Amino acid sequence: MDSIIARGMTFQGCHGVMVQEKTTPQTFQVDLEMFLDLQTAGKNDDLQSTINYDQVFHLVEKIVAGESYALIEALAEQIAQTMLLAFPLMDSLDVTVYKPEAPVQGDFKYFAVKIRRFQK
């Protein structure tokens, strides 16, 4: 299956279980891998046969910067469901949400969740 990959989309949001996380924005990164047949787009060179990157970026931005979620698992699920609804050409997608500023004492690069969801 073909795919379109969006890596390192970076946004500010208020997600977490601690009170401070609900009020003080922190950095979140999102990676998407969107699976769909790209043969028609490749042959016809037509944007209508594929997924518009700009629309993807701004939909994810609206979700991350908008509503607050306690868990990044819930944030990832909302991103996945929104993408599948917005882009019916997409067969499935992987969503990875990174939380590099997680309130954990210790040396780490990030905590993340990765989910895969399918078109119904």
C-alpha positions, 0 to 999 in steps of 0.5 A, a space after each residue: 500500500 502506498 502512503 503519505 508521510 507527515 513527520 515532526 508537525 509541532 504544535 503547542 497544546 494543553 494535554 495531561 493529567 496534572 493541573 499545570 498541564 491543563 493551563 500551561 501550553 507545552 510542545 507536542 509533535 505529531 507524525 502521520 503515515 496515511 495509507 491510500 492508493 496513490 496510483 491515480 494521483 501519480 498518473 493524473 498529477 491531480 490533487 483531487 486524487 490524493 490528500 492535501 498536505 496543507 489541510 492535514 497540517 491545519 486539521 491536526 493543528 486545530 485538534 492539538 491546539 484546541 481541546 484539552 485531553 488528559 491522555 495523549 492516547 485520547 489526543 491520538 485517537 481524536 486525530 485518527 478519527 478526524 483524519 479518516 472522516 476528512 479524507 475518505 480516500 485514506 484506507 488507514 493511518 498511523 498516528 504518533 503523538 510525542 510529548 517531549 516535556 512530559 512531567 517525568 523526573 529523569 533524562 529522556 527524549 520524549 514519551 509517545 503513543 502510536 496507534 493505527 486506525 482503519 477506514 470503516 
